[in-house]
Amino acid sequence: MTEPERWFVELWMEGGSHQGRIHRGSSDRGFSFEAPALGPDATIPGWPETLGTLLERLLKLDVSFERIFDERLQVELGKHLWTQTFGRIDNLDFPEEGDVEVQIVTEDEHLARLPWVLLNRRGPFLCACGWSVALTRSAAGQEDYILSPSPKMLIVAPEPVGPGLPPTHAASHVEDLERMLCEADHRLQRGKNLQVVSGWDEVGPALQQLQPHLLYYYGHGRGSAARSRLVFTRSSDPKPLEVPVADFAHELRRFAGPQLLFAYINCCQGDAGGLLGAGWQLGEVVPAVVTNRTLAYVPAARAQGLELWRALLIEGDPPHSAVANLHARLEIPEQSFGNTRWMNPVLHRRYARWISTPPRRRSRLDRDPHWNVKLDRSNQFGRVFNDTDLMLYEKRPRVLAYIWYGEEGQGVDLFHQRFQVELQERLKKALLLEVKPEWPQELRNPYRSFADMIAHACDIQDLSDFTAWVRSEGQIDRRRTPLVHVRHEPLNQGEAVKPSTLKTYLEWWNKQLVPCLEEAKAFGLLGISFLAQKNPARLRDRLNQELGGLDLDDVTFTVLDELEELVLQDLRTFLKGHHVALPPSLRDNVLARILEKTGGRYEMTLEELKRVVDKAWDDEDQAEEPVAQPGDNEDDW
């Protein structure tokens, strides 16, 4: 493999003016230049404001300035950065395309804040031609770092509630991220190599316990030249708690070991604070730090986060390539070359080479991280999938509602998860937007209660904002049709919502939510489940009785078959379909003992199967040999 070209641009203040030096790789030979026009008082040809004023307005990114800072000004600023650095070296011919790594070496806050990603020589932005740009405080002593296979990852995702803090939808973002990662590497899920915390008081203990290789903060940030803070909560209190980035860095020094190699601080203005910012504070502890220099819209931040982690952990790209190619991976308006937001994020690096081992690509059938929601239930799910696929194809009805039931421990809630996981896998034309409302406690005014329930679940003020919410969430991938999946908690006896009130709830959907979905050009998928305490057949009869004769224009509802106990053939079919390598002579004995222990109860059986499957996968990863042979000790399973 051809080594990339590595160039260092060193900039410093000396004798009242800036000085510069450019050299290639670790060579002591370089090209010096004096007094580049890069200081706060310097101006760009044709632009009246100084660089200092321009940076101040850029970091705040107010709407009026974003309209002014268009493509032309971006090109002119990028050309100015080039002419004041690389352009000073006349006798060198730099490649305009190819794998070129540039590191801006400086301890000057103003120079570090300049948008170096805009570098261009004759018009095209060089970052779109294979160049990567990063900040560093020293070109000397950089080492190679190796990211372990199946690294450990700590996600810090607070969801504070307070004025001026729009919802980040952290829970659903983390679910999307975990789903994406564990599809590629089954160890990258909670309970294994991934841990999720939200409170500031949880960060230190989690770092100490997990000793992560990777850190991801997703949440609010508040930055300026005078301060740089992350907005946390406490684990028992949703009120916002502003924590200086320096305090966060101190926690890393105290509790994180030397194996912590990469930190992604996905918040607003994480790099705006200069020496106080995330890159400067964490960069002394972590070899690679990525953060945003300006404001970040929530839909863009979510999409950006998913794609950067995909590049780093699934594709195996080094951080500088992951950041440089991020714009090409995203298809959302907020990341267009037509505005300033495409310049997010910025990388602070102090590594020479980055070496990683991405997970081996496998067939989905070889290893499916979501197997636990796909065991049995084929009869029920097949109906849901076929109906949903047909609805999206024919554009009618607008909403599908499914009602199912089962006894405690029969995986009633897991069937909700199967909706989200398997439909998203198989319906490539649909973008599933999951909403998890809490059932209302009283229904004196049911229409009002249902409206408040959905509004609260979507973090909007009123149901009148629901259309705008769907459109905003749909910006994550505009190529797919939004499918709003409303996933209710299973209903027990004594709940305010009973089979007798479902008719009113479905009528409310038909009158209130269907028009909102039509306006947003979206569709709806509603899942309602009941836990039958004693007599499932009686519950089924009551559901059919209460809903019999209900005919709605745009909502189609179906009562699915009961979720029943598992039998031996269900487990055989599952293991065969998921290529779990248990020899037949051992397999049936193991499965029979599992069913004897669990009585076929769905959730208990899953726990026992999980132990078998995890051991099979872990042994396969370690040895690439059959996990067991006839005659092996069956008690190990």
C-alpha positions in Angstrom: 0.0 0.0 0.0 1.3 3.4 -1.0 2.1 5.7 2.0 0.1 9.0 2.0 1.9 12.3 1.7 2.1 13.9 5.1 2.7 17.7 5.4 3.0 19.8 8.5 2.3 23.5 8.6 3.8 25.0 11.7 2.6 28.4 12.7 3.6 30.5 15.7 3.9 34.1 17.0 7.4 35.7 17.2 8.4 39.3 17.5 4.8 40.6 17.2 4.0 38.8 13.9 3.2 35.2 12.8 5.9 33.0 11.4 5.5 29.8 9.5 7.3 26.6 8.4 6.2 23.8 6.1 7.9 20.4 6.1 7.1 16.9 4.8 6.8 14.0 7.2 9.2 13.9 10.1 12.0 15.6 8.1 14.0 18.3 9.8 14.3 20.0 6.4 11.5 22.5 5.7 10.5 25.8 4.1 10.1 28.8 6.3 8.1 31.9 5.6 7.4 35.1 7.4 4.4 37.2 8.3 1.5 35.3 6.8 -1.6 37.5 6.8 -3.5 35.2 9.1 -3.8 37.3 12.3 -7.1 38.7 13.7 -6.6 42.0 12.0 -5.9 40.5 8.5 -8.5 40.7 5.8 -9.4 38.6 2.7 -9.3 40.4 -0.6 -12.7 41.7 -1.4 -14.1 41.2 2.1 -14.2 44.2 4.5 -14.3 42.4 7.8 -11.2 41.2 9.5 -10.4 37.5 10.1 -11.0 38.0 13.8 -14.5 39.4 13.3 -15.3 36.8 10.7 -14.3 34.0 13.0 -16.4 35.4 15.8 -19.5 35.5 13.6 -18.7 32.1 12.1 -18.5 30.3 15.5 -21.8 31.8 16.6 -23.3 31.0 13.2 -26.3 33.3 13.3 -28.8 32.9 10.5 -28.0 36.3 8.9 -24.3 35.5 8.7 -24.9 32.0 7.3 -26.6 33.6 4.4 -23.6 35.9 3.8 -21.0 33.2 4.3 -21.9 31.5 1.0 -19.9 29.4 -1.4 -18.0 32.4 -2.9 -16.7 33.6 0.5 -15.8 30.1 1.5 -13.7 29.7 -1.7 -12.1 33.1 -1.2 -11.2 32.3 2.4 -9.8 28.9 1.4 -7.7 30.4 -1.3 -6.4 33.0 1.2 -5.4 30.2 3.7 -3.6 28.5 0.8 -1.7 31.5 -0.5 -0.5 32.4 3.0 0.9 28.9 3.7 1.5 26.4 0.9 1.4 29.2 -1.7 4.6 30.6 -0.2 6.6 27.6 -1.4 7.0 28.2 -5.1 9.3 25.4 -6.0 7.0 22.5 -4.8 4.3 20.9 -6.8 1.6 19.7 -4.5 -0.8 17.0 -5.7 -4.3 18.4 -6.2 -5.9 15.0 -5.8 -4.8 11.9 -3.8 -4.2 10.7 -0.3 -2.6 13.8 1.4 -2.6 14.4 5.1 -2.1 17.9 6.4 -1.6 18.8 10.0 -1.8 22.4 11.2 0.7 22.7 14.0 0.0 25.6 16.3 -0.7 26.6 19.9 -2.3 29.9 18.8 -6.0 29.9 19.5 -6.9 32.3 16.7 -5.0 30.3 14.1 -6.5 27.0 15.3 -10.0 28.4 14.9 -9.5 29.2 11.2 -11.5 26.9 9.0 -8.6 25.1 7.4 -10.9 22.5 5.8 -11.7 25.3 3.3 -8.1 25.0 1.8 -8.3 25.3 -2.0 -5.8 26.1 -4.7 -7.7 26.9 -7.8 -11.3 26.5 -6.7 -12.2 23.0 -5.7 -12.0 22.3 -1.9 -9.0 20.0 -1.4 -10.9 18.1 1.2 -13.2 16.9 -1.6 -10.1 15.7 -3.5 -8.6 13.3 -1.0 -6.9 15.7 1.4 -7.5 15.5 5.1 -6.8 18.4 7.5 -6.2 18.1 11.3 -4.9 20.2 14.1 -2.0 19.3 16.4 0.1 21.1 19.0 3.4 19.3 18.0 4.8 17.6 15.0 7.4 15.8 17.2 7.0 12.6 19.0 3.9 11.3 17.2 3.4 7.6 17.6 1.5 4.9 15.8 -1.6 3.7 17.6 -3.4 0.4 17.1 -7.1 0.1 17.8 -8.0 -3.3 19.2 -10.5 -5.5 17.4 -14.0 -5.3 19.0 -12.9 -2.3 21.1 -14.7 -1.2 24.2 -16.8 2.0 23.9 -18.4 4.3 26.4 -21.3 6.4 25.3 -22.3 9.4 27.4 -25.7 10.7 26.3 -27.4 13.0 28.7 -30.9 14.3 27.9 -31.3 17.5 30.1 -34.6 19.3 30.3 -34.5 23.0 30.5 -35.0 26.3 28.7 -33.0 26.8 25.5 -32.2 23.0 25.3 -34.1 21.4 22.4 -34.5 17.7 22.6 -31.5 15.7 21.3 -33.4 12.4 21.0 -30.4 10.8 22.6 -32.1 7.5 23.5 -33.2 6.7 19.9 -29.8 7.9 18.5 -28.0 5.5 20.8 -30.3 2.7 19.8 -29.7 3.4 16.1 -25.9 3.5 16.8 -25.9 0.2 18.8 -28.0 -1.5 16.2 -25.6 -0.5 13.4 -22.5 -1.5 15.3 -23.6 -4.8 16.6 -24.8 -5.8 13.1 -21.1 -5.7 12.2 -19.6 -6.9 15.5 -21.9 -8.7 18.0 -19.6 -7.6 20.9 -20.5 -3.9 20.3 -23.7 -4.0 22.3 -24.8 -3.2 25.8 -23.7 -5.8 28.3 -20.6 -6.6 26.4 -18.2 -4.0 25.0 -20.5 -1.1 25.0 -21.8 0.9 28.0 -24.2 3.9 28.0 -24.5 6.5 30.8 -26.3 9.8 31.0 -25.5 11.4 34.4 -22.3 13.3 35.2 -22.0 11.3 38.4 -21.9 8.1 36.3 -19.0 9.1 34.1 -16.0 8.4 36.4 -17.2 5.0 37.6 -18.0 3.9 34.0 -14.6 5.0 32.8 -12.9 3.1 35.7 -15.0 0.0 35.2 -15.1 -0.3 31.4 -11.6 1.1 30.6 -12.9 2.1 27.1 -10.9 2.4 23.9 -13.5 4.8 22.5 -15.6 7.6 24.0 -18.7 9.2 22.5 -20.4 12.2 24.1 -23.7 13.1 22.4 -25.5 16.1 23.8 -25.6 19.8 24.2 -22.5 22.0 24.4 -22.0 25.7 25.0 -18.8 27.3 23.8 -17.3 30.7 23.3 -13.9 32.3 23.6 -14.4 32.6 27.3 -15.9 29.2 28.2 -16.5 25.7 26.9 -19.0 23.5 28.7 -20.9 20.2 28.2 -24.5 20.0 29.5 -25.0 17.0 31.6 -27.6 15.9 34.1 -27.3 13.9 37.3 -28.5 10.3 37.1 -31.5 11.2 39.4 -32.2 14.7 38.2 -33.0 15.8 34.5 -32.1 19.4 35.3 -29.2 20.7 33.2 -25.7 20.7 34.8 -23.1 22.6 32.9 -19.6 21.0 33.3 -16.4 22.6 32.0 -14.7 20.6 29.4 -11.6 20.8 31.6 -13.4 18.9 34.3 -14.4 16.3 31.8 -10.7 16.0 30.7 -9.8 15.6 34.4 -12.1 12.7 34.8 -10.4 11.0 31.8 -7.0 11.6 33.4 -8.2 10.1 36.7 -10.1 7.0 35.5 -9.4 6.2 31.8 -6.3 4.1 31.0 -3.8 4.6 28.2 -6.0 2.4 25.9 -8.4 5.3 25.4 -7.5 6.3 21.8 -10.4 8.2 20.4 -13.0 10.7 21.7 -15.9 12.1 19.7 -17.6 15.1 21.3 -20.7 15.6 19.2 -22.2 18.8 20.5 -22.5 22.5 19.5 -19.4 24.6 19.6 -17.2 22.0 21.2 -14.1 23.5 19.6 -15.1 27.2 19.9 -13.4 27.6 23.3 -9.9 27.4 21.9 -7.6 26.4 24.7 -10.8 25.7 26.8 -12.4 23.6 24.0 -12.8 19.9 23.7 -10.0 19.4 21.2 -7.4 21.2 23.2 -8.4 19.9 26.6 -9.0 16.2 25.7 -6.2 16.1 23.1 -3.6 16.0 25.8 -5.2 12.8 27.1 -6.6 11.2 23.9 -4.6 10.7 20.6 -7.6 11.6 18.4 -10.4 14.0 19.3 -13.3 15.0 17.0 -15.7 17.8 17.8 -17.8 20.5 16.1 -16.5 24.1 15.7 -20.0 25.7 15.2 -23.6 25.1 16.0 -25.0 21.7 15.0 -28.6 20.9 14.2 -29.9 17.7 15.9 -30.8 15.8 12.7 -27.4 16.6 11.2 -25.5 15.7 14.4 -27.3 12.3 14.6 -26.6 11.5 10.9 -23.0 12.7 11.3 -22.5 10.6 14.4 -23.7 7.4 12.8 -21.6 7.9 9.6 -18.4 8.8 11.5 -18.7 5.7 13.7 -19.5 3.5 10.7 -16.3 4.7 9.0 -14.1 4.3 12.0 -15.4 0.9 13.4 -17.0 -0.9 10.5 -15.0 0.3 7.5 -11.8 0.6 9.5 -10.9 4.1 8.4 -8.4 6.2 10.5 -9.9 9.2 12.1 -8.5 11.7 9.6 -10.1 9.8 6.7 -13.4 9.3 8.5 -13.6 13.1 9.1 -12.4 14.1 5.6 -14.9 11.8 3.8 -17.8 12.6 6.1 -19.4 15.1 3.8 -19.5 12.6 0.9 -21.3 10.1 3.1 -24.1 12.4 4.2 -27.0 13.5 2.1 -28.7 16.1 4.3 -29.2 19.8 3.6 -27.3 20.9 6.7 -24.1 19.3 5.3 -24.2 20.9 1.8 -21.2 22.8 0.4 -23.8 25.6 0.1 -23.6 26.4 3.8 -21.1 26.5 6.6 -22.2 23.4 8.4 -20.4 21.0 6.1 -17.2 22.2 7.8 -18.1 20.3 11.0 -16.4 18.5 12.6 -12.7 19.2 13.3 -10.1 16.7 14.2 -7.3 17.2 16.8 -4.7 14.4 16.3 -1.3 13.4 17.8 -0.9 10.1 16.1 1.4 9.2 13.2 -0.4 6.2 11.8 -3.7 4.7 12.9 -4.0 0.9 12.6 -7.3 -0.9 13.1 -8.9 -4.3 12.4 -12.5 -3.8 11.2 -14.8 -6.7 11.8 -14.8 -9.4 9.1 -17.7 -9.2 6.8 -20.2 -12.0 7.3 -23.5 -13.0 5.8 -26.4 -11.8 7.9 -27.3 -15.4 8.4 -23.9 -16.3 9.8 -24.3 -13.8 12.6 -27.4 -11.8 13.4 -27.0 -9.6 16.4 -30.8 -9.3 16.6 -31.6 -13.0 16.7 -33.2 -12.7 20.1 -36.2 -10.8 18.7 -36.5 -13.2 15.7 -37.1 -16.5 17.5 -40.4 -18.0 16.4 -43.3 -15.5 15.8 -42.9 -16.0 12.1 -46.6 -16.3 11.7 -47.3 -13.0 13.4 -44.4 -11.1 11.9 -45.0 -12.4 8.4 -48.4 -10.7 8.4 -47.0 -7.4 9.6 -44.2 -7.4 7.0 -46.4 -8.2 4.1 -49.0 -5.7 5.0 -46.5 -2.9 5.6 -44.6 -3.6 2.3 -47.9 -3.5 0.4 -49.0 -0.3 2.1 -45.8 1.5 1.1 -46.1 0.2 -2.4 -49.8 1.1 -2.9 -49.7 4.2 -0.7 -52.7 3.1 1.2 -54.0 2.8 3.9 -52.1 5.5 5.8 -51.9 3.6 9.1 -51.6 -0.1 10.0 -52.5 -1.0 13.6 -51.6 -4.4 15.1 -52.8 -5.8 18.4 -51.4 -8.9 20.0 -51.4 -10.6 23.3 -49.7 -13.3 25.4 -48.9 -14.3 28.9 -46.2 -12.9 31.2 -42.8 -14.1 30.0 -43.9 -14.8 26.4 -42.0 -12.0 24.8 -44.9 -9.6 24.3 -42.7 -6.6 24.5 -39.9 -8.2 22.4 -42.3 -8.4 19.5 -42.4 -4.6 19.5 -38.6 -4.6 19.1 -38.9 -7.1 16.2 -41.0 -4.5 14.4 -38.3 -1.9 14.6 -35.3 -4.1 13.9 -36.5 -6.4 11.2 -38.7 -4.0 9.3 -35.8 -1.6 9.2 -33.6 -4.3 7.8 -36.0 -5.6 5.2 -37.9 -2.5 4.1 -35.1 -0.5 2.5 -37.5 2.1 1.2 -38.8 3.0 4.6 -37.2 5.1 7.4 -38.6 3.9 10.7 -39.1 6.7 13.2 -39.8 5.0 16.5 -42.0 6.7 19.1 -42.4 5.1 22.6 -45.3 6.9 24.4 -46.4 6.2 28.0 -50.1 5.3 28.3 -52.2 8.1 29.9 -53.1 7.7 33.5 -56.7 8.9 33.0 -59.1 9.3 30.1 -61.8 11.7 31.2 -61.1 13.5 27.9 -59.6 10.7 25.8 -58.8 12.8 22.7 -56.9 15.4 24.8 -55.1 12.6 26.7 -54.0 10.8 23.5 -52.8 14.1 22.0 -50.7 14.9 25.1 -49.3 11.4 25.1 -48.0 11.6 21.6 -46.7 15.2 22.0 -44.8 14.2 25.1 -43.3 11.2 23.4 -42.1 13.3 20.5 -40.8 16.1 22.6 -43.1 18.7 21.0 -45.3 21.3 22.5 -48.5 20.3 20.9 -49.9 17.8 18.4 -50.1 20.6 15.9 -46.3 20.3 15.7 -46.4 16.6 14.9 -46.2 17.2 11.1 -43.1 19.4 11.5 -41.5 16.7 13.8 -42.0 14.0 11.2 -40.5 16.2 8.5 -37.5 17.1 10.7 -36.8 13.4 11.6 -37.2 12.4 8.0 -34.3 14.7 7.0 -32.0 11.9 8.3 -32.5 10.1 5.0 -34.6 11.9 2.5 -34.4 9.0 0.0 -36.7 6.8 2.1 -40.4 7.2 3.1 -40.9 8.1 6.8 -42.8 5.3 8.7 -43.7 6.4 12.2 -43.7 3.4 14.4 -45.6 4.0 17.6 -44.5 1.4 20.1 -46.7 1.2 23.3 -45.8 -0.5 26.5 -47.7 -3.7 27.1 -51.0 -3.2 28.9 -51.8 -5.0 32.1 -55.1 -5.3 33.9 -56.0 -2.1 35.7 -54.6 0.2 33.1 -56.6 3.2 32.1 -56.5 1.9 28.5 -58.5 -1.3 28.2 -59.9 -3.3 25.2 -63.0 -1.2 25.5 -61.1 2.1 24.9 -59.1 0.8 21.9 -62.0 1.7 19.6 -61.8 5.4 20.7 -58.0 5.3 20.3 -58.1 4.0 16.8 -60.8 6.5 15.9 -58.6 9.3 17.3 -55.7 8.1 15.1 -58.0 8.2 12.0 -59.2 11.7 12.8 -56.1 13.4 14.3 -52.9 11.7 13.3 -53.8 10.5 9.7 -54.1 14.2 8.4 -50.7 15.0 10.0 -49.1 11.9 8.3 -50.6 12.8 5.0 -49.2 16.3 5.2 -45.8 15.0 6.0 -46.0 12.3 3.2 -45.4 9.7 5.9 -47.2 6.5 7.0 -48.0 5.0 10.4 -47.4 1.7 12.2 -49.1 1.2 15.5 -48.3 -1.6 17.9 -50.5 -2.4 20.9 -50.0 -5.4 23.2 -51.8 -6.9 26.2 -50.5 -9.2 28.9 -53.1 -11.8 29.6 -52.9 -12.7 33.3 -55.2 -15.8 33.2 -57.1 -16.6 30.1 -55.6 -15.5 26.7 -58.5 -16.9 24.8 -61.0 -14.8 26.8 -58.9 -11.7 26.1 -58.9 -12.5 22.3 -62.7 -12.8 22.3 -63.0 -9.5 24.1 -60.7 -7.7 21.7 -62.7 -9.0 18.7 -66.0 -8.1 20.4 -64.9 -4.5 21.2 -63.4 -3.8 17.7 -66.0 -5.7 15.7 -67.7 -3.6 13.1 -65.2 -0.7 13.4 -64.6 0.5 9.9 -62.1 3.4 9.5 -61.1 5.1 6.2 -57.3 5.3 6.7 -56.5 3.0 9.6 -56.5 -0.8 9.2 -56.3 -2.9 12.3 -55.5 -6.6 12.9 -55.6 -8.8 16.0 -52.7 -11.2 15.7 -52.5 -14.7 17.0 -51.5 -15.4 20.6 -47.8 -15.4 21.4 -47.4 -19.0 22.6 -44.8 -21.2 24.2 -41.8 -22.4 22.3 -41.2 -26.1 21.2 -38.1 -28.0 20.2 -38.7 -27.5 16.5 -38.8 -23.7 17.0 -35.3 -23.8 18.5 -33.9 -26.2 15.8 -35.2 -24.0 13.1 -33.7 -20.9 14.7 -30.2 -22.4 15.2 -30.1 -23.7 11.6 -31.3 -20.4 10.2 -28.6 -18.5 12.1 -25.8 -20.9 11.4 -25.0 -21.6 15.1 -22.4 -24.4 14.8 -23.7 -27.0 17.3 -23.3 -30.6 16.0 -26.7 -32.4 15.7 -25.8 -35.0 18.3 -25.1 -32.3 20.9 -27.7 -29.8 19.7 -30.9 -31.7 20.5 -29.7 -32.7 24.0 -28.8 -29.0 24.7 -32.1 -27.7 23.4 -34.2 -30.4 25.2 -32.5 -29.5 28.5 -33.2 -25.8 27.8 -36.9 -26.4 27.3 -37.1 -28.7 30.3 -35.7 -25.9 32.4 -37.8 -23.1 31.0 -41.1 -24.9 30.1 -41.0 -23.2 26.7 -41.4 -19.7 28.3 -40.1 -17.3 25.6 -38.0 -15.0 27.7 -36.5 -17.7 29.9 -35.7 -19.7 26.8 -34.0 -16.7 25.2 -31.7 -16.3 28.2 -30.6 -19.9 28.0 -30.2 -19.7 24.2 -28.2 -16.5 24.6 -25.6 -18.3 26.7 -25.3 -21.0 24.1 -25.1 -18.7 21.1 -22.6 -16.3 22.8 -20.3 -19.2 23.6 -20.5 -20.5 20.0 -19.7 -17.1 18.5 -16.9 -16.3 21.0 -15.3 -19.6 20.4 -15.6 -19.2 16.7 -13.9 -15.8 16.9 -11.0 -17.2 19.0 -10.3 -20.3 17.0 -12.2 -20.4 13.7 -12.9 -24.1 14.5 -16.1 -25.9 15.2 -17.3 -24.9 18.7 -18.0 -28.4 19.9 -17.5 -32.0 18.9 -19.5 -35.1 19.8 -18.4 -36.3 23.2 -17.6 -32.8 24.6 -18.8 -32.0 28.0 -22.4 -30.9 27.5 -22.5 -29.1 30.9 -20.3 -26.4 29.3 -23.4 -25.4 27.3 
